[in-house]
Amino acid sequence: MSFDDVHGTLAALQGYYLAYPLLAMLGYFALFTLLTACCLPGAAVLMLLAGASFGLVWGSVLAVLASTTGATLTMLASRHALRERVTARLGGRLQGLNQGLQRDGAVYMLSLRLLPVIPFVVLNLLSGLSSLPTRTFFWASAVGMLPATVLYVNAGLQLAQVQSLDGLLSAQALGALAALGLLPLLALAWRRKDLV
């Protein structure tokens, strides 16, 4: 797929959004929620797409709400339908999470979302085995995922505005990509701090 093909597809998606804004938003929300609830890869691409299609504000709102809703559905499935399977597979990791939740409650969940030292899918599944209330899981997840989501959505917005491959060297595009590159480094630094 060439750069022109990608740009043409983005233009078509933006045109669809302009013609049918509510339908486009609902479709995006449903797709992202389903993808997250089923623990499938692709969240990063969908966040970039949100920025390219809906802009920074609406793209961030939709992406955070969809990813949080999907994560909550995964947590509830773990709690009610998949408890035995999740316990058999991940139960050994539950003790540390429960200790952190008992010690620091929602602040612990918020910190795990801000700097993902535990992969989100594992965190969603383990949270279903914890005593954390669903509403606390939802709001702490939403607030914790917001900063990284805004960075991804902004990167999508900046990349959508690039008219040629030379445009990838613009200050805005490079800044957005550099901010994304710092996320794993921050998580690694946070993890090392906790291990010391």
Secondary structure, DSSP 8 states (H G I E B T S, - for coil): --HHHHHHHHHHHHHHHHHSHHHHHHHHHHHHHHHHHTT-S-HHHHHHHHHHHH-HHHHHHHHHHHHHHHHHHHHHHHHHTSHHHHHHHHGGGHHHHHHHHHHHTHHHHHHHHHS-SS-HHHHHHHHHHS---HHHHHHHHHHHHHHHHHHHHHHHHHHHT--SGGGGGSHHHHHHHHHHHHHHHHHHHHHHHHH-
